[in-house]
Amino acid sequence: MLYIYHFSIAFAFVYILRFFQQRLSSLFVLRHVPGPKTSSWVWGEEKALYYNTPGALYLDWHRTYGKVVKFTGAFGHQLLSITDPHAISFILGEGTYQFPKPKGVRAWFRMLLGEGILWVEGKEAHEKQRRSVGPALSPQSARNLTPVFYENATKMVTQWHKLFDAQRSDEIVIEMTNWAGRFALDTVGRATLAYDFDCLRGQPHALAETLDGLTNYEKSFTSFYMKALFWLLPSILHLGKKGQMIRKTRKELGDLATNILKDAEAVSDPNSKTLMSLMLRADKAAAVVRMDEEQVAAQMRTIISAGYEPVSATIAWLFFELGMNPKWQQAIRDEVSTAGDPTFDELNNSYPLLDAFFLETLRLHPPVLENHHEAAETISIPLSEPVAGSGDLHLVIPKGTIISLPVNVIQKDKLIWGFDADDFRPERWLHHGTRTSRELLAFSVGPRGCLGRNFAAAEIKALTVTLLRHFAFSCPHEMEAFQSFVIRPRVKGEGSSSLPLTVHRIL
């Protein structure tokens, strides 16, 4: 026992020594990078970031200090927030595999989803998984599944008409975040696993309640401690009720995927267009060593989670903006009023007003606020302009430095988007050249960009087209952004996410 005690003391001493050695080295190398003064010696800026309006501090910092900002995390560790376009292009492009996800983020994904494509790092390992998952999320796959999007949207219309009839009114209040989640989960279930959660016809599925219970919560001290410390101590994710919830969610997602995987008919049907079937066929054709059951379950957990949280949040924000912009709402309704359901290609190419509104929603309301990375080694990255006072167009980043790419700041940069960058103006996307000169990071870019972007865009647009043909929307409440796992809307001052819309039935 004495040996174990001495070993533990020695291990703790070495860990603390290495932590302070890395901290001092980081402080020296980054001493010239500007940023806010530390507001807390214990928590750094973590508490201010957690309890402020999502993204507000990043906006203030970058408009005060420039495109590279240094700030302090818990116990003094240094972080960088970067909006410089040359640096971002390098980090997300050429230098992708030199800037993996931070250890805490990887621990979260591993614990919740398994060792799937969001968790994996390293060029060879990532490309192997991408070859297996990519065909399942390709534009052709989204094209094949577009009828499913319309079928679920029609189910939603049917259920809403029943609500109108039950209340004997042509104007009622509908909680949009609830229905956005139902639609997203039913759609990813049918498209991924040929499984109907039946959320649109019945009550929300237990899985939706589990996912919401994990992420859609009012800010608490426990959640703050975990958020502030998991950068330094990823093992904290295993502790307490939050750890139990993460394990419960993983089990429910995994059980669902593996049970359906064992259905020989669903897996072996060569004509099946589900994402699972496409992924398994791609894996069989491309891989020398095929994925085992747990690896398949990890990819399915990942696709279901990604198809639920960000998609449902984006749907809610889009309909909030429709409710706030009645002229645009009517213009899009007129644009999509033609007979029949637009095809996948028509949704992408034939409705410029719908597309502009969708893109502007993503610009002002990106579902994921920050893109986090960690320098695998000490590295020099290019800059478009020098850090204040340095005169150098390169920045040396010490090994282990955590980097935040604040998507909301990048997508509100007035040098790129104009003086009205803070305003919701879909017409900016109708100007010639906007699409090629202004790139959104809501789905990220480069080798680690979101594979499901085409799937998500078609799904959201199909729902929008269908609902606008039947209903008109207005939002009488003052709303605010609320950060859980993603950025959701909520009525100002309320706890969890909410979006009660006044919905009028179009006769």
Contacts in CASP RR format, 6 or more apart in sequence:
PFRMAT RR
TARGET T0000
AUTHOR 0000-0000-0000
METHOD contacts of the structure
MODEL  1
MLYIYHFSIAFAFVYILRFFQQRLSSLFVLRHVPGPKTSSWVWGEEKALY
YNTPGALYLDWHRTYGKVVKFTGAFGHQLLSITDPHAISFILGEGTYQFP
KPKGVRAWFRMLLGEGILWVEGKEAHEKQRRSVGPALSPQSARNLTPVFY
ENATKMVTQWHKLFDAQRSDEIVIEMTNWAGRFALDTVGRATLAYDFDCL
RGQPHALAETLDGLTNYEKSFTSFYMKALFWLLPSILHLGKKGQMIRKTR
KELGDLATNILKDAEAVSDPNSKTLMSLMLRADKAAAVVRMDEEQVAAQM
RTIISAGYEPVSATIAWLFFELGMNPKWQQAIRDEVSTAGDPTFDELNNS
YPLLDAFFLETLRLHPPVLENHHEAAETISIPLSEPVAGSGDLHLVIPKG
TIISLPVNVIQKDKLIWGFDADDFRPERWLHHGTRTSRELLAFSVGPRGC
LGRNFAAAEIKALTVTLLRHFAFSCPHEMEAFQSFVIRPRVKGEGSSSLP
LTVHRIL
19 232 0 8 1.000
22 398 0 8 1.000
22 399 0 8 1.000
22 400 0 8 1.000
23 76 0 8 1.000
23 77 0 8 1.000
23 78 0 8 1.000
25 398 0 8 1.000
26 77 0 8 1.000
26 78 0 8 1.000
26 398 0 8 1.000
26 400 0 8 1.000
26 401 0 8 1.000
27 78 0 8 1.000
29 378 0 8 1.000
29 396 0 8 1.000
29 397 0 8 1.000
29 398 0 8 1.000
30 70 0 8 1.000
30 78 0 8 1.000
30 80 0 8 1.000
30 397 0 8 1.000
30 398 0 8 1.000
30 401 0 8 1.000
32 387 0 8 1.000
32 388 0 8 1.000
32 389 0 8 1.000
32 390 0 8 1.000
33 68 0 8 1.000
33 69 0 8 1.000
33 70 0 8 1.000
33 80 0 8 1.000
33 387 0 8 1.000
33 395 0 8 1.000
34 65 0 8 1.000
34 66 0 8 1.000
34 68 0 8 1.000
34 69 0 8 1.000
34 70 0 8 1.000
34 387 0 8 1.000
34 388 0 8 1.000
35 61 0 8 1.000
35 64 0 8 1.000
35 65 0 8 1.000
35 69 0 8 1.000
35 70 0 8 1.000
35 71 0 8 1.000
36 45 0 8 1.000
36 61 0 8 1.000
36 65 0 8 1.000
36 69 0 8 1.000
36 71 0 8 1.000
38 44 0 8 1.000
38 45 0 8 1.000
38 72 0 8 1.000
38 76 0 8 1.000
39 45 0 8 1.000
39 47 0 8 1.000
39 48 0 8 1.000
40 46 0 8 1.000
40 47 0 8 1.000
41 76 0 8 1.000
42 74 0 8 1.000
42 75 0 8 1.000
43 73 0 8 1.000
43 74 0 8 1.000
43 228 0 8 1.000
44 71 0 8 1.000
44 72 0 8 1.000
44 73 0 8 1.000
44 74 0 8 1.000
44 76 0 8 1.000
45 57 0 8 1.000
45 71 0 8 1.000
45 72 0 8 1.000
45 73 0 8 1.000
46 73 0 8 1.000
46 74 0 8 1.000
46 224 0 8 1.000
46 227 0 8 1.000
46 228 0 8 1.000
47 224 0 8 1.000
47 228 0 8 1.000
48 57 0 8 1.000
49 55 0 8 1.000
49 57 0 8 1.000
50 219 0 8 1.000
50 224 0 8 1.000
50 227 0 8 1.000
50 228 0 8 1.000
51 219 0 8 1.000
51 224 0 8 1.000
53 480 0 8 1.000
53 481 0 8 1.000
54 369 0 8 1.000
54 408 0 8 1.000
54 481 0 8 1.000
54 482 0 8 1.000
54 483 0 8 1.000
54 487 0 8 1.000
55 369 0 8 1.000
55 406 0 8 1.000
55 408 0 8 1.000
55 409 0 8 1.000
58 69 0 8 1.000
58 81 0 8 1.000
58 370 0 8 1.000
58 404 0 8 1.000
58 406 0 8 1.000
58 408 0 8 1.000
58 409 0 8 1.000
59 406 0 8 1.000
59 408 0 8 1.000
59 409 0 8 1.000
59 412 0 8 1.000
61 69 0 8 1.000
61 71 0 8 1.000
61 81 0 8 1.000
62 69 0 8 1.000
62 81 0 8 1.000
62 83 0 8 1.000
62 406 0 8 1.000
62 409 0 8 1.000
65 388 0 8 1.000
66 83 0 8 1.000
66 388 0 8 1.000
67 82 0 8 1.000
67 83 0 8 1.000
67 84 0 8 1.000
67 87 0 8 1.000
67 383 0 8 1.000
67 384 0 8 1.000
67 385 0 8 1.000
68 80 0 8 1.000
68 81 0 8 1.000
68 82 0 8 1.000
68 83 0 8 1.000
68 84 0 8 1.000
68 87 0 8 1.000
68 383 0 8 1.000
68 387 0 8 1.000
68 395 0 8 1.000
69 80 0 8 1.000
69 81 0 8 1.000
69 82 0 8 1.000
70 78 0 8 1.000
70 79 0 8 1.000
70 80 0 8 1.000
71 78 0 8 1.000
71 79 0 8 1.000
71 80 0 8 1.000
71 81 0 8 1.000
72 78 0 8 1.000
72 79 0 8 1.000
73 79 0 8 1.000
73 228 0 8 1.000
73 231 0 8 1.000
74 228 0 8 1.000
74 229 0 8 1.000
74 231 0 8 1.000
74 232 0 8 1.000
75 232 0 8 1.000
77 231 0 8 1.000
77 232 0 8 1.000
77 402 0 8 1.000
78 401 0 8 1.000
79 401 0 8 1.000
79 402 0 8 1.000
79 403 0 8 1.000
79 404 0 8 1.000
80 397 0 8 1.000
80 401 0 8 1.000
80 402 0 8 1.000
80 403 0 8 1.000
80 404 0 8 1.000
81 403 0 8 1.000
81 404 0 8 1.000
81 405 0 8 1.000
81 406 0 8 1.000
81 409 0 8 1.000
82 88 0 8 1.000
82 91 0 8 1.000
82 403 0 8 1.000
82 404 0 8 1.000
82 405 0 8 1.000
83 405 0 8 1.000
83 406 0 8 1.000
83 409 0 8 1.000
83 410 0 8 1.000
83 413 0 8 1.000
84 383 0 8 1.000
84 384 0 8 1.000
84 385 0 8 1.000
85 384 0 8 1.000
86 381 0 8 1.000
86 382 0 8 1.000
86 383 0 8 1.000
86 384 0 8 1.000
87 381 0 8 1.000
87 382 0 8 1.000
87 383 0 8 1.000
87 384 0 8 1.000
87 395 0 8 1.000
88 405 0 8 1.000
88 410 0 8 1.000
88 441 0 8 1.000
90 381 0 8 1.000
90 382 0 8 1.000
91 99 0 8 1.000
91 373 0 8 1.000
91 381 0 8 1.000
91 403 0 8 1.000
91 405 0 8 1.000
92 371 0 8 1.000
92 405 0 8 1.000
92 444 0 8 1.000
92 445 0 8 1.000
92 446 0 8 1.000
92 448 0 8 1.000
92 449 0 8 1.000
93 445 0 8 1.000
93 446 0 8 1.000
93 447 0 8 1.000
96 446 0 8 1.000
96 447 0 8 1.000
96 448 0 8 1.000
97 121 0 8 1.000
97 122 0 8 1.000
97 123 0 8 1.000
97 126 0 8 1.000
97 376 0 8 1.000
97 447 0 8 1.000
98 375 0 8 1.000
98 376 0 8 1.000
98 377 0 8 1.000
98 379 0 8 1.000
99 373 0 8 1.000
99 374 0 8 1.000
99 375 0 8 1.000
99 376 0 8 1.000
99 403 0 8 1.000
100 106 0 8 1.000
100 121 0 8 1.000
100 122 0 8 1.000
100 373 0 8 1.000
100 374 0 8 1.000
100 376 0 8 1.000
101 109 0 8 1.000
101 119 0 8 1.000
101 121 0 8 1.000
101 372 0 8 1.000
101 373 0 8 1.000
101 374 0 8 1.000
102 231 0 8 1.000
102 372 0 8 1.000
102 373 0 8 1.000
102 374 0 8 1.000
102 402 0 8 1.000
103 231 0 8 1.000
103 234 0 8 1.000
103 374 0 8 1.000
104 230 0 8 1.000
104 231 0 8 1.000
104 234 0 8 1.000
104 237 0 8 1.000
105 372 0 8 1.000
106 119 0 8 1.000
106 121 0 8 1.000
106 234 0 8 1.000
107 230 0 8 1.000
107 234 0 8 1.000
107 235 0 8 1.000
107 237 0 8 1.000
108 230 0 8 1.000
108 234 0 8 1.000
108 237 0 8 1.000
108 246 0 8 1.000
109 116 0 8 1.000
109 118 0 8 1.000
109 119 0 8 1.000
109 302 0 8 1.000
110 119 0 8 1.000
111 237 0 8 1.000
111 238 0 8 1.000
111 243 0 8 1.000
111 246 0 8 1.000
111 247 0 8 1.000
111 250 0 8 1.000
112 214 0 8 1.000
112 246 0 8 1.000
112 249 0 8 1.000
112 250 0 8 1.000
112 301 0 8 1.000
112 305 0 8 1.000
113 119 0 8 1.000
113 250 0 8 1.000
113 253 0 8 1.000
113 298 0 8 1.000
113 301 0 8 1.000
113 302 0 8 1.000
113 305 0 8 1.000
114 250 0 8 1.000
114 294 0 8 1.000
114 297 0 8 1.000
114 298 0 8 1.000
114 301 0 8 1.000
114 302 0 8 1.000
115 294 0 8 1.000
115 295 0 8 1.000
115 298 0 8 1.000
116 129 0 8 1.000
116 295 0 8 1.000
116 298 0 8 1.000
116 299 0 8 1.000
116 301 0 8 1.000
116 302 0 8 1.000
117 126 0 8 1.000
117 129 0 8 1.000
117 130 0 8 1.000
117 133 0 8 1.000
117 299 0 8 1.000
117 302 0 8 1.000
117 451 0 8 1.000
118 302 0 8 1.000
118 306 0 8 1.000
119 298 0 8 1.000
120 126 0 8 1.000
120 129 0 8 1.000
126 447 0 8 1.000
126 448 0 8 1.000
127 447 0 8 1.000
128 287 0 8 1.000
129 299 0 8 1.000
130 447 0 8 1.000
130 451 0 8 1.000
131 282 0 8 1.000
131 286 0 8 1.000
131 287 0 8 1.000
132 279 0 8 1.000
132 282 0 8 1.000
132 283 0 8 1.000
132 286 0 8 1.000
132 287 0 8 1.000
132 291 0 8 1.000
132 299 0 8 1.000
133 279 0 8 1.000
133 282 0 8 1.000
133 299 0 8 1.000
133 303 0 8 1.000
133 451 0 8 1.000
134 279 0 8 1.000
134 282 0 8 1.000
134 451 0 8 1.000
135 141 0 8 1.000
135 278 0 8 1.000
135 279 0 8 1.000
135 281 0 8 1.000
135 282 0 8 1.000
136 275 0 8 1.000
136 276 0 8 1.000
136 278 0 8 1.000
136 279 0 8 1.000
136 282 0 8 1.000
136 303 0 8 1.000
137 275 0 8 1.000
137 303 0 8 1.000
137 451 0 8 1.000
137 452 0 8 1.000
137 454 0 8 1.000
137 455 0 8 1.000
138 454 0 8 1.000
139 344 0 8 1.000
139 454 0 8 1.000
141 273 0 8 1.000
141 275 0 8 1.000
141 278 0 8 1.000
141 455 0 8 1.000
142 344 0 8 1.000
142 452 0 8 1.000
142 454 0 8 1.000
142 455 0 8 1.000
142 458 0 8 1.000
142 459 0 8 1.000
143 343 0 8 1.000
143 344 0 8 1.000
143 345 0 8 1.000
143 458 0 8 1.000
144 273 0 8 1.000
145 191 0 8 1.000
145 273 0 8 1.000
145 455 0 8 1.000
145 458 0 8 1.000
146 343 0 8 1.000
146 344 0 8 1.000
146 347 0 8 1.000
146 458 0 8 1.000
146 462 0 8 1.000
147 341 0 8 1.000
148 187 0 8 1.000
148 190 0 8 1.000
148 191 0 8 1.000
149 187 0 8 1.000
149 458 0 8 1.000
149 459 0 8 1.000
149 462 0 8 1.000
149 463 0 8 1.000
150 341 0 8 1.000
150 462 0 8 1.000
150 466 0 8 1.000
152 183 0 8 1.000
152 186 0 8 1.000
152 187 0 8 1.000
152 190 0 8 1.000
152 200 0 8 1.000
152 463 0 8 1.000
153 183 0 8 1.000
153 462 0 8 1.000
153 463 0 8 1.000
153 465 0 8 1.000
153 466 0 8 1.000
153 467 0 8 1.000
154 466 0 8 1.000
155 186 0 8 1.000
155 200 0 8 1.000
155 201 0 8 1.000
156 179 0 8 1.000
156 182 0 8 1.000
156 183 0 8 1.000
156 200 0 8 1.000
156 463 0 8 1.000
156 466 0 8 1.000
156 467 0 8 1.000
157 466 0 8 1.000
157 467 0 8 1.000
157 470 0 8 1.000
157 471 0 8 1.000
159 200 0 8 1.000
159 201 0 8 1.000
160 174 0 8 1.000
160 470 0 8 1.000
160 471 0 8 1.000
160 503 0 8 1.000
161 470 0 8 1.000
161 505 0 8 1.000
163 172 0 8 1.000
163 174 0 8 1.000
164 170 0 8 1.000
164 172 0 8 1.000
164 505 0 8 1.000
170 504 0 8 1.000
170 505 0 8 1.000
170 507 0 8 1.000
171 502 0 8 1.000
171 503 0 8 1.000
171 504 0 8 1.000
171 505 0 8 1.000
172 502 0 8 1.000
172 503 0 8 1.000
173 500 0 8 1.000
173 501 0 8 1.000
173 502 0 8 1.000
173 503 0 8 1.000
174 500 0 8 1.000
174 501 0 8 1.000
174 503 0 8 1.000
175 498 0 8 1.000
175 499 0 8 1.000
175 500 0 8 1.000
175 501 0 8 1.000
176 315 0 8 1.000
176 316 0 8 1.000
176 319 0 8 1.000
176 320 0 8 1.000
176 499 0 8 1.000
176 500 0 8 1.000
176 501 0 8 1.000
177 312 0 8 1.000
177 316 0 8 1.000
177 488 0 8 1.000
177 489 0 8 1.000
177 490 0 8 1.000
177 497 0 8 1.000
177 498 0 8 1.000
177 499 0 8 1.000
178 204 0 8 1.000
180 311 0 8 1.000
180 312 0 8 1.000
180 313 0 8 1.000
180 315 0 8 1.000
180 316 0 8 1.000
180 319 0 8 1.000
181 199 0 8 1.000
181 204 0 8 1.000
181 208 0 8 1.000
181 308 0 8 1.000
181 312 0 8 1.000
181 315 0 8 1.000
182 199 0 8 1.000
182 200 0 8 1.000
182 204 0 8 1.000
182 208 0 8 1.000
183 199 0 8 1.000
183 200 0 8 1.000
183 312 0 8 1.000
183 315 0 8 1.000
183 463 0 8 1.000
184 307 0 8 1.000
184 308 0 8 1.000
184 311 0 8 1.000
184 312 0 8 1.000
184 315 0 8 1.000
184 459 0 8 1.000
185 197 0 8 1.000
185 199 0 8 1.000
185 204 0 8 1.000
185 205 0 8 1.000
185 207 0 8 1.000
185 208 0 8 1.000
185 304 0 8 1.000
185 308 0 8 1.000
185 312 0 8 1.000
186 196 0 8 1.000
186 197 0 8 1.000
186 198 0 8 1.000
186 199 0 8 1.000
186 200 0 8 1.000
187 307 0 8 1.000
187 311 0 8 1.000
187 459 0 8 1.000
188 303 0 8 1.000
188 304 0 8 1.000
188 307 0 8 1.000
188 308 0 8 1.000
188 311 0 8 1.000
189 195 0 8 1.000
189 196 0 8 1.000
189 197 0 8 1.000
189 304 0 8 1.000
190 196 0 8 1.000
190 274 0 8 1.000
191 274 0 8 1.000
191 275 0 8 1.000
191 455 0 8 1.000
192 274 0 8 1.000
192 275 0 8 1.000
192 276 0 8 1.000
192 300 0 8 1.000
192 303 0 8 1.000
192 304 0 8 1.000
193 256 0 8 1.000
193 257 0 8 1.000
193 260 0 8 1.000
193 266 0 8 1.000
193 274 0 8 1.000
193 275 0 8 1.000
193 276 0 8 1.000
193 300 0 8 1.000
194 260 0 8 1.000
194 266 0 8 1.000
194 272 0 8 1.000
194 274 0 8 1.000
194 276 0 8 1.000
195 256 0 8 1.000
195 260 0 8 1.000
197 205 0 8 1.000
197 207 0 8 1.000
197 208 0 8 1.000
198 205 0 8 1.000
199 205 0 8 1.000
199 208 0 8 1.000
206 252 0 8 1.000
207 252 0 8 1.000
207 253 0 8 1.000
207 256 0 8 1.000
208 308 0 8 1.000
210 245 0 8 1.000
210 248 0 8 1.000
210 249 0 8 1.000
210 252 0 8 1.000
211 249 0 8 1.000
211 305 0 8 1.000
211 308 0 8 1.000
211 309 0 8 1.000
212 496 0 8 1.000
213 245 0 8 1.000
214 242 0 8 1.000
214 245 0 8 1.000
214 246 0 8 1.000
214 249 0 8 1.000
214 485 0 8 1.000
215 309 0 8 1.000
215 484 0 8 1.000
215 485 0 8 1.000
215 486 0 8 1.000
216 484 0 8 1.000
216 485 0 8 1.000
216 488 0 8 1.000
216 496 0 8 1.000
216 497 0 8 1.000
217 223 0 8 1.000
217 484 0 8 1.000
217 496 0 8 1.000
218 495 0 8 1.000
218 496 0 8 1.000
222 240 0 8 1.000
222 241 0 8 1.000
222 242 0 8 1.000
223 242 0 8 1.000
225 236 0 8 1.000
226 236 0 8 1.000
226 237 0 8 1.000
226 239 0 8 1.000
226 242 0 8 1.000
229 236 0 8 1.000
230 236 0 8 1.000
230 237 0 8 1.000
231 402 0 8 1.000
237 243 0 8 1.000
237 246 0 8 1.000
250 301 0 8 1.000
253 297 0 8 1.000
253 300 0 8 1.000
253 301 0 8 1.000
253 304 0 8 1.000
253 305 0 8 1.000
254 297 0 8 1.000
254 300 0 8 1.000
254 301 0 8 1.000
256 300 0 8 1.000
256 304 0 8 1.000
257 276 0 8 1.000
257 296 0 8 1.000
257 297 0 8 1.000
257 300 0 8 1.000
257 301 0 8 1.000
257 304 0 8 1.000
258 293 0 8 1.000
258 296 0 8 1.000
258 297 0 8 1.000
260 266 0 8 1.000
260 276 0 8 1.000
261 267 0 8 1.000
261 276 0 8 1.000
261 293 0 8 1.000
261 296 0 8 1.000
261 297 0 8 1.000
261 300 0 8 1.000
266 272 0 8 1.000
266 274 0 8 1.000
266 276 0 8 1.000
266 277 0 8 1.000
267 276 0 8 1.000
267 277 0 8 1.000
267 280 0 8 1.000
269 277 0 8 1.000
270 281 0 8 1.000
272 278 0 8 1.000
275 303 0 8 1.000
276 296 0 8 1.000
276 300 0 8 1.000
279 296 0 8 1.000
279 299 0 8 1.000
280 296 0 8 1.000
283 290 0 8 1.000
283 291 0 8 1.000
284 290 0 8 1.000
291 299 0 8 1.000
306 450 0 8 1.000
306 452 0 8 1.000
307 455 0 8 1.000
307 456 0 8 1.000
309 367 0 8 1.000
309 485 0 8 1.000
309 486 0 8 1.000
310 367 0 8 1.000
310 368 0 8 1.000
310 456 0 8 1.000
310 486 0 8 1.000
311 456 0 8 1.000
311 459 0 8 1.000
311 460 0 8 1.000
313 365 0 8 1.000
313 367 0 8 1.000
313 486 0 8 1.000
313 487 0 8 1.000
313 488 0 8 1.000
314 361 0 8 1.000
314 362 0 8 1.000
314 365 0 8 1.000
314 367 0 8 1.000
314 456 0 8 1.000
314 460 0 8 1.000
315 460 0 8 1.000
315 463 0 8 1.000
316 488 0 8 1.000
316 489 0 8 1.000
316 497 0 8 1.000
316 499 0 8 1.000
317 361 0 8 1.000
317 364 0 8 1.000
317 365 0 8 1.000
317 367 0 8 1.000
317 489 0 8 1.000
318 357 0 8 1.000
318 358 0 8 1.000
318 361 0 8 1.000
318 460 0 8 1.000
318 464 0 8 1.000
319 464 0 8 1.000
319 467 0 8 1.000
319 473 0 8 1.000
319 499 0 8 1.000
319 501 0 8 1.000
320 475 0 8 1.000
320 479 0 8 1.000
320 489 0 8 1.000
320 499 0 8 1.000
320 501 0 8 1.000
321 328 0 8 1.000
321 357 0 8 1.000
321 360 0 8 1.000
321 361 0 8 1.000
321 364 0 8 1.000
321 365 0 8 1.000
321 424 0 8 1.000
322 328 0 8 1.000
322 329 0 8 1.000
322 332 0 8 1.000
322 357 0 8 1.000
322 464 0 8 1.000
322 468 0 8 1.000
322 473 0 8 1.000
323 329 0 8 1.000
323 473 0 8 1.000
323 474 0 8 1.000
323 475 0 8 1.000
323 501 0 8 1.000
324 424 0 8 1.000
324 475 0 8 1.000
325 424 0 8 1.000
325 426 0 8 1.000
326 472 0 8 1.000
326 474 0 8 1.000
328 353 0 8 1.000
328 357 0 8 1.000
328 426 0 8 1.000
329 468 0 8 1.000
329 472 0 8 1.000
329 473 0 8 1.000
331 353 0 8 1.000
332 351 0 8 1.000
332 353 0 8 1.000
332 354 0 8 1.000
332 357 0 8 1.000
332 464 0 8 1.000
332 468 0 8 1.000
333 468 0 8 1.000
333 469 0 8 1.000
333 472 0 8 1.000
335 351 0 8 1.000
335 352 0 8 1.000
335 353 0 8 1.000
335 354 0 8 1.000
336 342 0 8 1.000
336 351 0 8 1.000
336 354 0 8 1.000
336 464 0 8 1.000
336 465 0 8 1.000
336 468 0 8 1.000
336 469 0 8 1.000
337 469 0 8 1.000
341 462 0 8 1.000
341 465 0 8 1.000
341 466 0 8 1.000
342 350 0 8 1.000
342 351 0 8 1.000
342 461 0 8 1.000
342 462 0 8 1.000
342 465 0 8 1.000
344 458 0 8 1.000
347 354 0 8 1.000
347 457 0 8 1.000
347 458 0 8 1.000
347 461 0 8 1.000
347 462 0 8 1.000
347 465 0 8 1.000
348 355 0 8 1.000
348 457 0 8 1.000
348 458 0 8 1.000
351 461 0 8 1.000
351 465 0 8 1.000
352 429 0 8 1.000
352 430 0 8 1.000
353 426 0 8 1.000
353 430 0 8 1.000
354 461 0 8 1.000
354 464 0 8 1.000
354 465 0 8 1.000
355 429 0 8 1.000
355 461 0 8 1.000
356 426 0 8 1.000
356 427 0 8 1.000
356 428 0 8 1.000
356 429 0 8 1.000
356 430 0 8 1.000
357 426 0 8 1.000
358 457 0 8 1.000
358 460 0 8 1.000
358 461 0 8 1.000
358 464 0 8 1.000
359 426 0 8 1.000
359 429 0 8 1.000
359 440 0 8 1.000
360 424 0 8 1.000
360 425 0 8 1.000
360 426 0 8 1.000
360 428 0 8 1.000
360 429 0 8 1.000
362 440 0 8 1.000
362 442 0 8 1.000
362 443 0 8 1.000
363 411 0 8 1.000
363 417 0 8 1.000
363 440 0 8 1.000
363 442 0 8 1.000
364 411 0 8 1.000
364 412 0 8 1.000
364 424 0 8 1.000
365 481 0 8 1.000
365 487 0 8 1.000
365 489 0 8 1.000
366 407 0 8 1.000
366 408 0 8 1.000
366 411 0 8 1.000
366 440 0 8 1.000
366 441 0 8 1.000
366 442 0 8 1.000
366 487 0 8 1.000
367 442 0 8 1.000
367 486 0 8 1.000
367 487 0 8 1.000
368 407 0 8 1.000
368 442 0 8 1.000
368 486 0 8 1.000
368 487 0 8 1.000
369 406 0 8 1.000
369 407 0 8 1.000
369 408 0 8 1.000
369 483 0 8 1.000
369 487 0 8 1.000
370 404 0 8 1.000
370 405 0 8 1.000
370 406 0 8 1.000
370 407 0 8 1.000
371 404 0 8 1.000
371 405 0 8 1.000
371 407 0 8 1.000
371 441 0 8 1.000
371 444 0 8 1.000
372 402 0 8 1.000
372 403 0 8 1.000
372 404 0 8 1.000
372 405 0 8 1.000
373 402 0 8 1.000
373 403 0 8 1.000
373 405 0 8 1.000
374 400 0 8 1.000
374 401 0 8 1.000
374 402 0 8 1.000
374 403 0 8 1.000
375 397 0 8 1.000
375 398 0 8 1.000
375 399 0 8 1.000
375 400 0 8 1.000
375 401 0 8 1.000
375 403 0 8 1.000
376 399 0 8 1.000
376 400 0 8 1.000
377 399 0 8 1.000
378 396 0 8 1.000
378 397 0 8 1.000
378 398 0 8 1.000
378 399 0 8 1.000
379 396 0 8 1.000
379 397 0 8 1.000
380 394 0 8 1.000
380 395 0 8 1.000
380 396 0 8 1.000
380 397 0 8 1.000
381 394 0 8 1.000
381 395 0 8 1.000
381 397 0 8 1.000
382 393 0 8 1.000
382 394 0 8 1.000
383 392 0 8 1.000
383 393 0 8 1.000
383 394 0 8 1.000
383 395 0 8 1.000
384 393 0 8 1.000
385 393 0 8 1.000
386 392 0 8 1.000
386 393 0 8 1.000
387 395 0 8 1.000
397 403 0 8 1.000
405 441 0 8 1.000
407 441 0 8 1.000
407 442 0 8 1.000
410 441 0 8 1.000
411 417 0 8 1.000
411 440 0 8 1.000
411 441 0 8 1.000
411 442 0 8 1.000
412 421 0 8 1.000
412 422 0 8 1.000
413 421 0 8 1.000
414 421 0 8 1.000
416 438 0 8 1.000
417 428 0 8 1.000
417 438 0 8 1.000
420 428 0 8 1.000
428 434 0 8 1.000
429 435 0 8 1.000
439 445 0 8 1.000
443 449 0 8 1.000
443 450 0 8 1.000
443 452 0 8 1.000
443 453 0 8 1.000
443 456 0 8 1.000
444 450 0 8 1.000
450 456 0 8 1.000
469 506 0 8 1.000
470 505 0 8 1.000
470 506 0 8 1.000
471 503 0 8 1.000
471 504 0 8 1.000
471 505 0 8 1.000
471 506 0 8 1.000
472 503 0 8 1.000
472 504 0 8 1.000
472 506 0 8 1.000
473 501 0 8 1.000
473 502 0 8 1.000
473 503 0 8 1.000
473 504 0 8 1.000
474 501 0 8 1.000
474 502 0 8 1.000
474 504 0 8 1.000
475 499 0 8 1.000
475 501 0 8 1.000
475 502 0 8 1.000
476 502 0 8 1.000
477 491 0 8 1.000
477 492 0 8 1.000
477 500 0 8 1.000
478 491 0 8 1.000
478 492 0 8 1.000
479 489 0 8 1.000
479 490 0 8 1.000
479 491 0 8 1.000
479 492 0 8 1.000
479 499 0 8 1.000
480 489 0 8 1.000
480 490 0 8 1.000
480 491 0 8 1.000
480 492 0 8 1.000
480 493 0 8 1.000
481 487 0 8 1.000
481 488 0 8 1.000
481 489 0 8 1.000
481 490 0 8 1.000
482 488 0 8 1.000
482 489 0 8 1.000
482 490 0 8 1.000
482 495 0 8 1.000
482 496 0 8 1.000
482 497 0 8 1.000
484 496 0 8 1.000
484 497 0 8 1.000
488 497 0 8 1.000
489 497 0 8 1.000
489 498 0 8 1.000
489 499 0 8 1.000
490 496 0 8 1.000
490 497 0 8 1.000
490 498 0 8 1.000
490 499 0 8 1.000
491 498 0 8 1.000
491 499 0 8 1.000
491 500 0 8 1.000
END
